[in-house]
Amino acid sequence: MISVWKTIRRPFIFSSLGVAAGLVYYLVLGCSTGTCAFASSPFNSMFFGGLMGLWISFVSKGGCCCSGGSCGIEDKRSGKK
């Protein structure tokens, strides 16, 4: 169970922050006419914010590849592969 939590912890936190940011976006900049795709409803804003948080959690994971960071790309500073 602990290893599952370690795997999903980062995406869960980023998605939760994205949902909160989506709600804040709706409350602060919400669309009064209802024609805006993302800000016309709090659910749309929160869903989009959650997706963006999930995407950012995967993109900013760090390293070159999945978990090792060794893709065979040469490090320009040290000259090592």
PDB file of N, CA, C and O in Angstrom:
ATOM      1  N   MET A   1       0.819  -1.196   0.000  1.00  0.00           N
ATOM      2  CA  MET A   1       0.000   0.000   0.000  1.00  0.00           C
ATOM      3  C   MET A   1       0.863   1.259   0.000  1.00  0.00           C
ATOM      4  O   MET A   1       0.517   2.253  -0.638  1.00  0.00           O
ATOM      5  N   ILE A   2       1.980   1.214   0.713  1.00  0.00           N
ATOM      6  CA  ILE A   2       2.851   2.380   0.772  1.00  0.00           C
ATOM      7  C   ILE A   2       3.482   2.656  -0.587  1.00  0.00           C
ATOM      8  O   ILE A   2       3.618   3.817  -0.976  1.00  0.00           O
ATOM      9  N   SER A   3       3.870   1.614  -1.315  1.00  0.00           N
ATOM     10  CA  SER A   3       4.477   1.839  -2.619  1.00  0.00           C
ATOM     11  C   SER A   3       3.467   2.412  -3.610  1.00  0.00           C
ATOM     12  O   SER A   3       3.846   3.177  -4.497  1.00  0.00           O
ATOM     13  N   VAL A   4       2.188   2.055  -3.477  1.00  0.00           N
ATOM     14  CA  VAL A   4       1.159   2.627  -4.330  1.00  0.00           C
ATOM     15  C   VAL A   4       1.023   4.115  -4.035  1.00  0.00           C
ATOM     16  O   VAL A   4       0.908   4.922  -4.958  1.00  0.00           O
ATOM     17  N   TRP A   5       1.035   4.481  -2.774  1.00  0.00           N
ATOM     18  CA  TRP A   5       0.934   5.893  -2.399  1.00  0.00           C
ATOM     19  C   TRP A   5       2.133   6.674  -2.918  1.00  0.00           C
ATOM     20  O   TRP A   5       1.973   7.808  -3.367  1.00  0.00           O
ATOM     21  N   LYS A   6       3.330   6.097  -2.869  1.00  0.00           N
ATOM     22  CA  LYS A   6       4.505   6.783  -3.389  1.00  0.00           C
ATOM     23  C   LYS A   6       4.382   7.010  -4.885  1.00  0.00           C
ATOM     24  O   LYS A   6       4.894   8.001  -5.406  1.00  0.00           O
ATOM     25  N   THR A   7       3.711   6.106  -5.579  1.00  0.00           N
ATOM     26  CA  THR A   7       3.554   6.228  -7.018  1.00  0.00           C
ATOM     27  C   THR A   7       2.544   7.308  -7.391  1.00  0.00           C
ATOM     28  O   THR A   7       2.760   8.058  -8.344  1.00  0.00           O
ATOM     29  N   ILE A   8       1.456   7.391  -6.656  1.00  0.00           N
ATOM     30  CA  ILE A   8       0.395   8.328  -7.030  1.00  0.00           C
ATOM     31  C   ILE A   8       0.406   9.623  -6.220  1.00  0.00           C
ATOM     32  O   ILE A   8      -0.435  10.493  -6.449  1.00  0.00           O
ATOM     33  N   ARG A   9       1.322   9.767  -5.298  1.00  0.00           N
ATOM     34  CA  ARG A   9       1.336  10.943  -4.425  1.00  0.00           C
ATOM     35  C   ARG A   9       1.508  12.237  -5.220  1.00  0.00           C
ATOM     36  O   ARG A   9       0.728  13.175  -5.054  1.00  0.00           O
ATOM     37  N   ARG A  10       2.514  12.291  -6.072  1.00  0.00           N
ATOM     38  CA  ARG A  10       2.793  13.516  -6.821  1.00  0.00           C
ATOM     39  C   ARG A  10       1.634  13.892  -7.757  1.00  0.00           C
ATOM     40  O   ARG A  10       1.189  15.039  -7.721  1.00  0.00           O
ATOM     41  N   PRO A  11       1.127  12.967  -8.597  1.00  0.00           N
ATOM     42  CA  PRO A  11      -0.018  13.338  -9.436  1.00  0.00           C
ATOM     43  C   PRO A  11      -1.254  13.746  -8.628  1.00  0.00           C
ATOM     44  O   PRO A  11      -1.989  14.646  -9.034  1.00  0.00           O
ATOM     45  N   PHE A  12      -1.484  13.088  -7.490  1.00  0.00           N
ATOM     46  CA  PHE A  12      -2.628  13.428  -6.652  1.00  0.00           C
ATOM     47  C   PHE A  12      -2.510  14.850  -6.106  1.00  0.00           C
ATOM     48  O   PHE A  12      -3.477  15.611  -6.137  1.00  0.00           O
ATOM     49  N   ILE A  13      -1.338  15.202  -5.614  1.00  0.00           N
ATOM     50  CA  ILE A  13      -1.135  16.540  -5.052  1.00  0.00           C
ATOM     51  C   ILE A  13      -1.267  17.604  -6.137  1.00  0.00           C
ATOM     52  O   ILE A  13      -1.946  18.612  -5.942  1.00  0.00           O
ATOM     53  N   PHE A  14      -0.618  17.382  -7.281  1.00  0.00           N
ATOM     54  CA  PHE A  14      -0.682  18.358  -8.363  1.00  0.00           C
ATOM     55  C   PHE A  14      -2.104  18.493  -8.908  1.00  0.00           C
ATOM     56  O   PHE A  14      -2.547  19.602  -9.206  1.00  0.00           O
ATOM     57  N   SER A  15      -2.819  17.384  -9.040  1.00  0.00           N
ATOM     58  CA  SER A  15      -4.200  17.442  -9.519  1.00  0.00           C
ATOM     59  C   SER A  15      -5.093  18.183  -8.526  1.00  0.00           C
ATOM     60  O   SER A  15      -5.956  18.967  -8.920  1.00  0.00           O
ATOM     61  N   SER A  16      -4.880  17.930  -7.244  1.00  0.00           N
ATOM     62  CA  SER A  16      -5.669  18.625  -6.219  1.00  0.00           C
ATOM     63  C   SER A  16      -5.414  20.123  -6.253  1.00  0.00           C
ATOM     64  O   SER A  16      -6.343  20.923  -6.141  1.00  0.00           O
ATOM     65  N   LEU A  17      -4.156  20.494  -6.407  1.00  0.00           N
ATOM     66  CA  LEU A  17      -3.835  21.921  -6.523  1.00  0.00           C
ATOM     67  C   LEU A  17      -4.434  22.517  -7.793  1.00  0.00           C
ATOM     68  O   LEU A  17      -4.878  23.665  -7.790  1.00  0.00           O
ATOM     69  N   GLY A  18      -4.448  21.746  -8.872  1.00  0.00           N
ATOM     70  CA  GLY A  18      -5.057  22.213 -10.113  1.00  0.00           C
ATOM     71  C   GLY A  18      -6.556  22.410  -9.982  1.00  0.00           C
ATOM     72  O   GLY A  18      -7.108  23.375 -10.509  1.00  0.00           O
ATOM     73  N   VAL A  19      -7.219  21.496  -9.280  1.00  0.00           N
ATOM     74  CA  VAL A  19      -8.661  21.634  -9.045  1.00  0.00           C
ATOM     75  C   VAL A  19      -8.937  22.888  -8.218  1.00  0.00           C
ATOM     76  O   VAL A  19      -9.864  23.642  -8.516  1.00  0.00           O
ATOM     77  N   ALA A  20      -8.139  23.107  -7.191  1.00  0.00           N
ATOM     78  CA  ALA A  20      -8.308  24.311  -6.363  1.00  0.00           C
ATOM     79  C   ALA A  20      -8.048  25.574  -7.186  1.00  0.00           C
ATOM     80  O   ALA A  20      -8.776  26.559  -7.059  1.00  0.00           O
ATOM     81  N   ALA A  21      -7.019  25.548  -8.023  1.00  0.00           N
ATOM     82  CA  ALA A  21      -6.722  26.705  -8.877  1.00  0.00           C
ATOM     83  C   ALA A  21      -7.845  26.938  -9.879  1.00  0.00           C
ATOM     84  O   ALA A  21      -8.170  28.086 -10.183  1.00  0.00           O
ATOM     85  N   GLY A  22      -8.442  25.867 -10.397  1.00  0.00           N
ATOM     86  CA  GLY A  22      -9.572  26.006 -11.307  1.00  0.00           C
ATOM     87  C   GLY A  22     -10.772  26.647 -10.631  1.00  0.00           C
ATOM     88  O   GLY A  22     -11.460  27.472 -11.230  1.00  0.00           O
ATOM     89  N   LEU A  23     -11.022  26.273  -9.396  1.00  0.00           N
ATOM     90  CA  LEU A  23     -12.125  26.878  -8.656  1.00  0.00           C
ATOM     91  C   LEU A  23     -11.863  28.357  -8.389  1.00  0.00           C
ATOM     92  O   LEU A  23     -12.759  29.189  -8.536  1.00  0.00           O
ATOM     93  N   VAL A  24     -10.643  28.677  -7.999  1.00  0.00           N
ATOM     94  CA  VAL A  24     -10.280  30.083  -7.771  1.00  0.00           C
ATOM     95  C   VAL A  24     -10.408  30.874  -9.077  1.00  0.00           C
ATOM     96  O   VAL A  24     -10.889  32.007  -9.076  1.00  0.00           O
ATOM     97  N   TYR A  25      -9.978  30.275 -10.179  1.00  0.00           N
ATOM     98  CA  TYR A  25     -10.100  30.927 -11.480  1.00  0.00           C
ATOM     99  C   TYR A  25     -11.566  31.220 -11.798  1.00  0.00           C
ATOM    100  O   TYR A  25     -11.900  32.307 -12.270  1.00  0.00           O
ATOM    101  N   TYR A  26     -12.426  30.255 -11.540  1.00  0.00           N
ATOM    102  CA  TYR A  26     -13.858  30.464 -11.788  1.00  0.00           C
ATOM    103  C   TYR A  26     -14.412  31.575 -10.897  1.00  0.00           C
ATOM    104  O   TYR A  26     -15.170  32.426 -11.362  1.00  0.00           O
ATOM    105  N   LEU A  27     -14.039  31.567  -9.634  1.00  0.00           N
ATOM    106  CA  LEU A  27     -14.580  32.559  -8.702  1.00  0.00           C
ATOM    107  C   LEU A  27     -14.064  33.956  -8.989  1.00  0.00           C
ATOM    108  O   LEU A  27     -14.800  34.929  -8.828  1.00  0.00           O
ATOM    109  N   VAL A  28     -12.815  34.073  -9.409  1.00  0.00           N
ATOM    110  CA  VAL A  28     -12.220  35.390  -9.628  1.00  0.00           C
ATOM    111  C   VAL A  28     -12.504  35.912 -11.040  1.00  0.00           C
ATOM    112  O   VAL A  28     -12.900  37.065 -11.211  1.00  0.00           O
ATOM    113  N   LEU A  29     -12.302  35.063 -12.045  1.00  0.00           N
ATOM    114  CA  LEU A  29     -12.420  35.511 -13.432  1.00  0.00           C
ATOM    115  C   LEU A  29     -13.597  34.887 -14.174  1.00  0.00           C
ATOM    116  O   LEU A  29     -13.664  34.985 -15.399  1.00  0.00           O
ATOM    117  N   GLY A  30     -14.505  34.263 -13.478  1.00  0.00           N
ATOM    118  CA  GLY A  30     -15.601  33.533 -14.104  1.00  0.00           C
ATOM    119  C   GLY A  30     -16.307  34.304 -15.208  1.00  0.00           C
ATOM    120  O   GLY A  30     -16.290  35.534 -15.230  1.00  0.00           O
ATOM    121  N   CYS A  31     -16.911  33.589 -16.101  1.00  0.00           N
ATOM    122  CA  CYS A  31     -17.564  34.164 -17.269  1.00  0.00           C
ATOM    123  C   CYS A  31     -19.034  34.419 -16.948  1.00  0.00           C
ATOM    124  O   CYS A  31     -19.785  33.479 -16.689  1.00  0.00           O
ATOM    125  N   SER A  32     -19.438  35.660 -16.962  1.00  0.00           N
ATOM    126  CA  SER A  32     -20.823  35.994 -16.602  1.00  0.00           C
ATOM    127  C   SER A  32     -21.807  35.690 -17.727  1.00  0.00           C
ATOM    128  O   SER A  32     -22.991  35.488 -17.459  1.00  0.00           O
ATOM    129  N   THR A  33     -21.354  35.651 -18.968  1.00  0.00           N
ATOM    130  CA  THR A  33     -22.262  35.414 -20.094  1.00  0.00           C
ATOM    131  C   THR A  33     -22.507  33.934 -20.333  1.00  0.00           C
ATOM    132  O   THR A  33     -23.512  33.574 -20.946  1.00  0.00           O
ATOM    133  N   GLY A  34     -21.623  33.069 -19.867  1.00  0.00           N
ATOM    134  CA  GLY A  34     -21.779  31.639 -20.060  1.00  0.00           C
ATOM    135  C   GLY A  34     -21.237  31.133 -21.382  1.00  0.00           C
ATOM    136  O   GLY A  34     -21.435  29.967 -21.726  1.00  0.00           O
ATOM    137  N   THR A  35     -20.555  31.992 -22.129  1.00  0.00           N
ATOM    138  CA  THR A  35     -20.037  31.587 -23.431  1.00  0.00           C
ATOM    139  C   THR A  35     -18.592  31.102 -23.365  1.00  0.00           C
ATOM    140  O   THR A  35     -18.081  30.565 -24.348  1.00  0.00           O
ATOM    141  N   CYS A  36     -17.947  31.274 -22.261  1.00  0.00           N
ATOM    142  CA  CYS A  36     -16.559  30.833 -22.119  1.00  0.00           C
ATOM    143  C   CYS A  36     -16.537  29.320 -21.874  1.00  0.00           C
ATOM    144  O   CYS A  36     -17.308  28.808 -21.063  1.00  0.00           O
ATOM    145  N   ALA A  37     -15.672  28.627 -22.563  1.00  0.00           N
ATOM    146  CA  ALA A  37     -15.652  27.165 -22.462  1.00  0.00           C
ATOM    147  C   ALA A  37     -15.204  26.691 -21.081  1.00  0.00           C
ATOM    148  O   ALA A  37     -15.793  25.764 -20.526  1.00  0.00           O
ATOM    149  N   PHE A  38     -14.179  27.312 -20.527  1.00  0.00           N
ATOM    150  CA  PHE A  38     -13.609  26.818 -19.277  1.00  0.00           C
ATOM    151  C   PHE A  38     -14.170  27.524 -18.050  1.00  0.00           C
ATOM    152  O   PHE A  38     -14.236  26.929 -16.975  1.00  0.00           O
ATOM    153  N   ALA A  39     -14.564  28.754 -18.189  1.00  0.00           N
ATOM    154  CA  ALA A  39     -14.994  29.516 -17.020  1.00  0.00           C
ATOM    155  C   ALA A  39     -16.503  29.660 -16.918  1.00  0.00           C
ATOM    156  O   ALA A  39     -16.988  30.415 -16.075  1.00  0.00           O
ATOM    157  N   SER A  40     -17.255  28.958 -17.752  1.00  0.00           N
ATOM    158  CA  SER A  40     -18.712  29.100 -17.699  1.00  0.00           C
ATOM    159  C   SER A  40     -19.330  28.325 -16.541  1.00  0.00           C
ATOM    160  O   SER A  40     -20.434  28.642 -16.098  1.00  0.00           O
ATOM    161  N   SER A  41     -18.622  27.311 -16.052  1.00  0.00           N
ATOM    162  CA  SER A  41     -19.129  26.503 -14.951  1.00  0.00           C
ATOM    163  C   SER A  41     -17.972  26.162 -14.012  1.00  0.00           C
ATOM    164  O   SER A  41     -16.842  25.982 -14.467  1.00  0.00           O
ATOM    165  N   PRO A  42     -18.239  26.070 -12.715  1.00  0.00           N
ATOM    166  CA  PRO A  42     -17.144  25.720 -11.807  1.00  0.00           C
ATOM    167  C   PRO A  42     -16.610  24.309 -12.078  1.00  0.00           C
ATOM    168  O   PRO A  42     -15.428  24.041 -11.862  1.00  0.00           O
ATOM    169  N   PHE A  43     -17.465  23.423 -12.543  1.00  0.00           N
ATOM    170  CA  PHE A  43     -17.020  22.056 -12.828  1.00  0.00           C
ATOM    171  C   PHE A  43     -16.048  22.022 -14.006  1.00  0.00           C
ATOM    172  O   PHE A  43     -15.056  21.294 -13.979  1.00  0.00           O
ATOM    173  N   ASN A  44     -16.341  22.817 -15.042  1.00  0.00           N
ATOM    174  CA  ASN A  44     -15.420  22.883 -16.181  1.00  0.00           C
ATOM    175  C   ASN A  44     -14.069  23.433 -15.762  1.00  0.00           C
ATOM    176  O   ASN A  44     -13.031  22.892 -16.142  1.00  0.00           O
ATOM    177  N   SER A  45     -14.076  24.501 -14.984  1.00  0.00           N
ATOM    178  CA  SER A  45     -12.825  25.114 -14.538  1.00  0.00           C
ATOM    179  C   SER A  45     -12.030  24.158 -13.652  1.00  0.00           C
ATOM    180  O   SER A  45     -10.811  24.047 -13.787  1.00  0.00           O
ATOM    181  N   MET A  46     -12.719  23.477 -12.755  1.00  0.00           N
ATOM    182  CA  MET A  46     -12.030  22.551 -11.856  1.00  0.00           C
ATOM    183  C   MET A  46     -11.514  21.338 -12.611  1.00  0.00           C
ATOM    184  O   MET A  46     -10.420  20.854 -12.320  1.00  0.00           O
ATOM    185  N   PHE A  47     -12.276  20.837 -13.573  1.00  0.00           N
ATOM    186  CA  PHE A  47     -11.830  19.691 -14.368  1.00  0.00           C
ATOM    187  C   PHE A  47     -10.595  20.056 -15.179  1.00  0.00           C
ATOM    188  O   PHE A  47      -9.613  19.314 -15.192  1.00  0.00           O
ATOM    189  N   PHE A  48     -10.644  21.190 -15.851  1.00  0.00           N
ATOM    190  CA  PHE A  48      -9.502  21.631 -16.649  1.00  0.00           C
ATOM    191  C   PHE A  48      -8.286  21.880 -15.760  1.00  0.00           C
ATOM    192  O   PHE A  48      -7.171  21.505 -16.122  1.00  0.00           O
ATOM    193  N   GLY A  49      -8.485  22.506 -14.604  1.00  0.00           N
ATOM    194  CA  GLY A  49      -7.386  22.741 -13.669  1.00  0.00           C
ATOM    195  C   GLY A  49      -6.777  21.440 -13.175  1.00  0.00           C
ATOM    196  O   GLY A  49      -5.557  21.331 -13.054  1.00  0.00           O
ATOM    197  N   GLY A  50      -7.619  20.451 -12.888  1.00  0.00           N
ATOM    198  CA  GLY A  50      -7.118  19.143 -12.464  1.00  0.00           C
ATOM    199  C   GLY A  50      -6.312  18.460 -13.548  1.00  0.00           C
ATOM    200  O   GLY A  50      -5.270  17.866 -13.272  1.00  0.00           O
ATOM    201  N   LEU A  51      -6.795  18.541 -14.798  1.00  0.00           N
ATOM    202  CA  LEU A  51      -6.027  17.965 -15.911  1.00  0.00           C
ATOM    203  C   LEU A  51      -4.692  18.667 -16.096  1.00  0.00           C
ATOM    204  O   LEU A  51      -3.676  18.021 -16.352  1.00  0.00           O
ATOM    205  N   MET A  52      -4.693  19.982 -15.967  1.00  0.00           N
ATOM    206  CA  MET A  52      -3.433  20.724 -16.109  1.00  0.00           C
ATOM    207  C   MET A  52      -2.474  20.364 -14.970  1.00  0.00           C
ATOM    208  O   MET A  52      -1.273  20.221 -15.201  1.00  0.00           O
ATOM    209  N   GLY A  53      -2.982  20.218 -13.762  1.00  0.00           N
ATOM    210  CA  GLY A  53      -2.137  19.805 -12.642  1.00  0.00           C
ATOM    211  C   GLY A  53      -1.556  18.425 -12.858  1.00  0.00           C
ATOM    212  O   GLY A  53      -0.387  18.189 -12.553  1.00  0.00           O
ATOM    213  N   LEU A  54      -2.360  17.503 -13.384  1.00  0.00           N
ATOM    214  CA  LEU A  54      -1.881  16.157 -13.678  1.00  0.00           C
ATOM    215  C   LEU A  54      -0.804  16.195 -14.754  1.00  0.00           C
ATOM    216  O   LEU A  54       0.222  15.524 -14.637  1.00  0.00           O
ATOM    217  N   TRP A  55      -1.038  16.972 -15.790  1.00  0.00           N
ATOM    218  CA  TRP A  55      -0.061  17.099 -16.870  1.00  0.00           C
ATOM    219  C   TRP A  55       1.256  17.696 -16.356  1.00  0.00           C
ATOM    220  O   TRP A  55       2.335  17.216 -16.703  1.00  0.00           O
ATOM    221  N   ILE A  56       1.164  18.727 -15.542  1.00  0.00           N
ATOM    222  CA  ILE A  56       2.370  19.349 -14.989  1.00  0.00           C
ATOM    223  C   ILE A  56       3.122  18.370 -14.094  1.00  0.00           C
ATOM    224  O   ILE A  56       4.353  18.378 -14.075  1.00  0.00           O
ATOM    225  N   SER A  57       2.403  17.526 -13.352  1.00  0.00           N
ATOM    226  CA  SER A  57       3.084  16.564 -12.481  1.00  0.00           C
ATOM    227  C   SER A  57       3.901  15.564 -13.294  1.00  0.00           C
ATOM    228  O   SER A  57       4.971  15.140 -12.859  1.00  0.00           O
ATOM    229  N   PHE A  58       3.405  15.183 -14.472  1.00  0.00           N
ATOM    230  CA  PHE A  58       4.143  14.243 -15.307  1.00  0.00           C
ATOM    231  C   PHE A  58       5.281  14.921 -16.064  1.00  0.00           C
ATOM    232  O   PHE A  58       6.351  14.336 -16.227  1.00  0.00           O
ATOM    233  N   VAL A  59       5.059  16.143 -16.525  1.00  0.00           N
ATOM    234  CA  VAL A  59       6.074  16.846 -17.298  1.00  0.00           C
ATOM    235  C   VAL A  59       7.242  17.266 -16.423  1.00  0.00           C
ATOM    236  O   VAL A  59       8.393  17.192 -16.854  1.00  0.00           O
ATOM    237  N   SER A  60       6.969  17.702 -15.212  1.00  0.00           N
ATOM    238  CA  SER A  60       8.023  18.223 -14.343  1.00  0.00           C
ATOM    239  C   SER A  60       8.601  17.163 -13.415  1.00  0.00           C
ATOM    240  O   SER A  60       9.196  17.494 -12.389  1.00  0.00           O
ATOM    241  N   LYS A  61       8.435  15.914 -13.759  1.00  0.00           N
ATOM    242  CA  LYS A  61       8.881  14.826 -12.881  1.00  0.00           C
ATOM    243  C   LYS A  61      10.385  14.855 -12.646  1.00  0.00           C
ATOM    244  O   LYS A  61      10.857  14.435 -11.590  1.00  0.00           O
ATOM    245  N   GLY A  62      11.126  15.341 -13.608  1.00  0.00           N
ATOM    246  CA  GLY A  62      12.574  15.430 -13.452  1.00  0.00           C
ATOM    247  C   GLY A  62      13.261  14.230 -14.060  1.00  0.00           C
ATOM    248  O   GLY A  62      12.648  13.186 -14.282  1.00  0.00           O
ATOM    249  N   GLY A  63      14.515  14.392 -14.320  1.00  0.00           N
ATOM    250  CA  GLY A  63      15.255  13.313 -14.946  1.00  0.00           C
ATOM    251  C   GLY A  63      14.998  13.275 -16.436  1.00  0.00           C
ATOM    252  O   GLY A  63      14.146  13.994 -16.958  1.00  0.00           O
ATOM    253  N   CYS A  64      15.731  12.444 -17.095  1.00  0.00           N
ATOM    254  CA  CYS A  64      15.606  12.360 -18.548  1.00  0.00           C
ATOM    255  C   CYS A  64      14.514  11.378 -18.936  1.00  0.00           C
ATOM    256  O   CYS A  64      13.659  11.683 -19.767  1.00  0.00           O
ATOM    257  N   CYS A  65      14.544  10.228 -18.346  1.00  0.00           N
ATOM    258  CA  CYS A  65      13.553   9.202 -18.677  1.00  0.00           C
ATOM    259  C   CYS A  65      12.636   8.982 -17.486  1.00  0.00           C
ATOM    260  O   CYS A  65      12.504   9.847 -16.621  1.00  0.00           O
ATOM    261  N   CYS A  66      12.023   7.848 -17.452  1.00  0.00           N
ATOM    262  CA  CYS A  66      10.993   7.582 -16.446  1.00  0.00           C
ATOM    263  C   CYS A  66      11.484   7.788 -15.017  1.00  0.00           C
ATOM    264  O   CYS A  66      10.919   8.598 -14.282  1.00  0.00           O
ATOM    265  N   SER A  67      12.517   7.072 -14.618  1.00  0.00           N
ATOM    266  CA  SER A  67      12.925   7.236 -13.225  1.00  0.00           C
ATOM    267  C   SER A  67      14.427   7.253 -13.035  1.00  0.00           C
ATOM    268  O   SER A  67      14.902   7.617 -11.959  1.00  0.00           O
ATOM    269  N   GLY A  68      15.177   6.877 -14.031  1.00  0.00           N
ATOM    270  CA  GLY A  68      16.616   6.801 -13.845  1.00  0.00           C
ATOM    271  C   GLY A  68      17.358   8.039 -14.292  1.00  0.00           C
ATOM    272  O   GLY A  68      18.387   8.395 -13.717  1.00  0.00           O
ATOM    273  N   GLY A  69      16.848   8.690 -15.305  1.00  0.00           N
ATOM    274  CA  GLY A  69      17.522   9.861 -15.811  1.00  0.00           C
ATOM    275  C   GLY A  69      18.663   9.522 -16.758  1.00  0.00           C
ATOM    276  O   GLY A  69      19.417  10.414 -17.146  1.00  0.00           O
ATOM    277  N   SER A  70      18.809   8.265 -17.138  1.00  0.00           N
ATOM    278  CA  SER A  70      19.890   7.908 -18.044  1.00  0.00           C
ATOM    279  C   SER A  70      19.308   7.435 -19.362  1.00  0.00           C
ATOM    280  O   SER A  70      18.907   6.279 -19.495  1.00  0.00           O
ATOM    281  N   CYS A  71      19.263   8.316 -20.318  1.00  0.00           N
ATOM    282  CA  CYS A  71      18.727   7.988 -21.639  1.00  0.00           C
ATOM    283  C   CYS A  71      19.840   7.718 -22.626  1.00  0.00           C
ATOM    284  O   CYS A  71      19.575   7.500 -23.808  1.00  0.00           O
ATOM    285  N   GLY A  72      21.064   7.727 -22.175  1.00  0.00           N
ATOM    286  CA  GLY A  72      22.174   7.577 -23.085  1.00  0.00           C
ATOM    287  C   GLY A  72      22.563   8.908 -23.707  1.00  0.00           C
ATOM    288  O   GLY A  72      23.347   8.946 -24.656  1.00  0.00           O
ATOM    289  N   ILE A  73      22.025   9.995 -23.182  1.00  0.00           N
ATOM    290  CA  ILE A  73      22.354  11.320 -23.692  1.00  0.00           C
ATOM    291  C   ILE A  73      23.600  11.804 -22.962  1.00  0.00           C
ATOM    292  O   ILE A  73      23.687  11.713 -21.737  1.00  0.00           O
ATOM    293  N   GLU A  74      24.536  12.303 -23.700  1.00  0.00           N
ATOM    294  CA  GLU A  74      25.799  12.749 -23.115  1.00  0.00           C
ATOM    295  C   GLU A  74      25.586  14.026 -22.324  1.00  0.00           C
ATOM    296  O   GLU A  74      24.914  14.948 -22.786  1.00  0.00           O
ATOM    297  N   ASP A  75      26.158  14.077 -21.137  1.00  0.00           N
ATOM    298  CA  ASP A  75      26.114  15.268 -20.310  1.00  0.00           C
ATOM    299  C   ASP A  75      27.162  16.235 -20.834  1.00  0.00           C
ATOM    300  O   ASP A  75      28.349  15.907 -20.842  1.00  0.00           O
ATOM    301  N   LYS A  76      26.756  17.405 -21.268  1.00  0.00           N
ATOM    302  CA  LYS A  76      27.653  18.362 -21.892  1.00  0.00           C
ATOM    303  C   LYS A  76      28.709  18.884 -20.929  1.00  0.00           C
ATOM    304  O   LYS A  76      29.829  19.184 -21.343  1.00  0.00           O
ATOM    305  N   ARG A  77      28.367  18.995 -19.657  1.00  0.00           N
ATOM    306  CA  ARG A  77      29.322  19.558 -18.680  1.00  0.00           C
ATOM    307  C   ARG A  77      30.420  18.579 -18.333  1.00  0.00           C
ATOM    308  O   ARG A  77      31.589  18.960 -18.269  1.00  0.00           O
ATOM    309  N   SER A  78      30.069  17.324 -18.108  1.00  0.00           N
ATOM    310  CA  SER A  78      31.081  16.373 -17.637  1.00  0.00           C
ATOM    311  C   SER A  78      31.630  15.483 -18.754  1.00  0.00           C
ATOM    312  O   SER A  78      32.677  14.857 -18.588  1.00  0.00           O
ATOM    313  N   GLY A  79      30.931  15.424 -19.889  1.00  0.00           N
ATOM    314  CA  GLY A  79      31.370  14.588 -20.981  1.00  0.00           C
ATOM    315  C   GLY A  79      31.028  13.125 -20.786  1.00  0.00           C
ATOM    316  O   GLY A  79      31.468  12.276 -21.562  1.00  0.00           O
ATOM    317  N   LYS A  80      30.235  12.813 -19.743  1.00  0.00           N
ATOM    318  CA  LYS A  80      29.838  11.434 -19.459  1.00  0.00           C
ATOM    319  C   LYS A  80      28.517  11.137 -20.117  1.00  0.00           C
ATOM    320  O   LYS A  80      27.715  12.032 -20.385  1.00  0.00           O
ATOM    321  N   LYS A  81      28.305   9.855 -20.373  1.00  0.00           N
ATOM    322  CA  LYS A  81      27.011   9.404 -20.883  1.00  0.00           C
ATOM    323  C   LYS A  81      26.113   9.024 -19.742  1.00  0.00           C
ATOM    324  O   LYS A  81      24.973   8.616 -19.963  1.00  0.00           O
TER     325      LYS A  81
END
